[in-house]
């Protein structure tokens, strides 16, 4: 008698933009719980190194409110897998997110309109806050 091979559940990687880490403070939404509900599959949140660097800069040099938010975002970032990406001199963090998302074929969580549009133009699924109360996905995973 032969056994059926067990289906291994694929882990979906979700790239987080810096503003995604501000969502809990802005809208009182538990992003990890909401992602679980939205995706209903095993997922892993990914933070690219330039975004972490951007948050660290805000935590040091931003306005008092933004420093507080960035410090909180960095705490949340500890729950994410850090993806070290070599920064190119002319690239913005958004450019790097687009490049990584395209190569890895994984969704991006951002509320940045311009970045969302760029990602949708290359058929990358985008997760964003809808009606200040829940997450929604534009595209298929």
N, C-alpha and C positions, 0 to 999 in steps of 0.2 A: 504494500500500500504506500502510495506516495503522498507526502504532505504538500499542501498548498503553500507557496511562499508567502510570508507575511508581507502585507503592504506597509512599506515604511512611509510615514507621513512626512511630506516635504515641508521644511521650515521656510516660511516666506520672510525674506529680509525687507525691512521697511526703513528707508533712509529718512532721518529727521532733519529738518531745517531748523535754524536757531529759533524762529518764531513758534515752532511747534512745542518747544520746551517752555514757552511763556504761556501757553494755553491754560494750564491749571490755575495760574494766578489771574489771568485775564477773564476767563469764563467759568472758573470753578469746575472744570472737567478733568476727571482722572483719565489721562490719555492712554495709559496702559490698559485699563479696564475697558475703555471705549474701543480701543484697537482690537482687543480680544472679542468683544461683541460684534464689531463690524466685520472682522475678517473670518471669524469662527474657524480658524486653522491655527496651527502652531506658528508663531512668528518671533522674529528677533529684531529688535530695534538697533539701527546702525547710525553712528555719528561719525562723519568724516572729520579728519583732524583739522582742516581749516575752519570748520564751524566751531569746534571746541576752542580754537585759538581766538576766533571772533568773540565768543562768549567771555573768555578770559580777559580780553581787551576791554569789553564793556564793563566787566566786574571791577576793573581797575580805574578806568577813565570816564565812565559814563556819568550821567546825572545821578543824584542819590537814589532816586526811584529805580532807574535802570541798573544801577550797581546791585541793588537788592534783588531785583528780578534775575539778573545774570547769575548771581551767586546761587539762587534757588535752581535755576536752569542747570548749572554745573552739577549740583547735587543729583538732579534727575538724570543727568548725562551718565552718571556712574552706573545706572542700570542698563546702559547701552553698550554695544560692542563698538570699540573705537577702531575705525578703519584708517590706518595711516596712508595718506595720499601725498605724493610729492607735489608741492605747490609750484605752479608755473608763475613766473613773474607777472605776466599780463592777465592771469586768470582771477576772476572774482570767485568767492565761495559758491555763488549760484552756478557759474560755469562748471565748477568741479562737481557739484551735485548732478547737473545734467549729464556730464560725461560718465560719472560712476553709475547713475541710474540706467543709462543707455547700455553700458557694457554689461552690467549685472542683471539687467532686465528685472528690476524690482521697483515697487511703488515708492513714492516720496510723500511724506507728510509735511505740507507747508500751507500757509495762508497767504503767501506772497502772490498777488495776482499775475505779475509778469512772469514769475518762475512757473506758476501753474500753466500758463498759456504756452510757454516754451516746452514744457514737459508733454503737454497734450499734443502739441504739434509733432512730436516724435513718438507718439503712442505709448507714453509711459503713464501708468495709472497714478492718479493724484488723490491723496487723502487730505481733507480740509474740514474746518469747522463750519457747520451749517446752522443758521438761525441762533448763533451764540449758545447752543445747548447740546449739540451732538456732532459726531464726526460722520462724514459722508465720503464716498469714494467715487471718483469720476474715471471710468475705465474698468477693464477687467484684469483680474489677477490670474 
